[in-house]
Amino acid sequence: MEQRRRIRDLSHAGSRWIVSLHASDAPQGLWRGRAVFFLDGPTPAVQLEDTLAFEALEFDELVAQASALSVDEMRGRLARLLVRRAS
């Protein structure tokens, strides 16, 4: 089963971004997920998946882990994803 939860809104380089956690439960009983950054707008044309993975026994624990990242850390991760995308 897959679940998603919006965990943060942030601004970066003059644009507004939405950070969402996308997760699925693995057969071993673990939840695994990654943060996904969406450019906020009428149609989210840009979607970037972070490489940092989270694991937990419960989905809410996974959300807590992802939400614990600071805004500065999230902005830094987004900046690196944008640089990779541009090259």
N, C-alpha and C positions, 0 to 999 in steps of 0.2 A: 504494500500500500504506500502511496506517495502522499506527502503532506507538504504544505507551504505555509509560511507565516512571514508577514512583513515585520521586520525587526527595527528598521531605522530609516529616517529620511535625512539626507545631508546635502550640502552644497559643495561643489567642487568646480573650480575654473569658471564660475559664473553660471553653472547649470545646476539644476536640482536633480538629485538621484534618489531612488528608492532602493533599499537593501532588503532582500527577501531571503529567507532560509528555505531551501528546497531539500527535502529529505525523503528517504524511503527506508522501510524496515527490511533488514537482511534476514535470511532464513535462520541465522544463529541467534535471533532475538535482539540484535543490536540495531539501533537507528544510525544511519550514516547520512550526512548532508554537507552542503556547501552553500556559501553565500553567493547570491546572484545580484548584480547591480543592474538596475534599469534606469535609463534616462527618462525622467518624468515628462510626459507630454501626452497629446491626444492619442497617438499610437506609439508605443515604446519601440522605436526603431533600433535602439542600441540595447543589447543585453550582453553582459559580460559575466562569466562564471569564474569565481575565485578558485585558486588552487588549494587553499587551506581547507582541509576536511575536518569535520567534527564527528565524534562517535559518542553514543550514550545508550543506556538501557531504555530510556523513555524519551518520547518526542519533546516533552516540556523541558527535560534536562538539556537536550540538544539546543533548544531555543535559548536557554539560559547561558550556555557556553558561547553561542554566537553573539548574543546581546552584550556579553561582558567585554567584548572588544571596544576599545575607546573610539570616539569619533575620529581622532587623529590617526589611529591605526587603520580604520576603515578608509579614510581619505588616502592614506599612503598606499594601501592595497589597490584601491581604484586607480590611482595615478600610475602605478606599475602596469596594471592591466591595459590602460589606455596607451601607454608607451609601446607595449608588446603588440597591441592591435594596429598601431600606426606603422610599425616596421615590417 
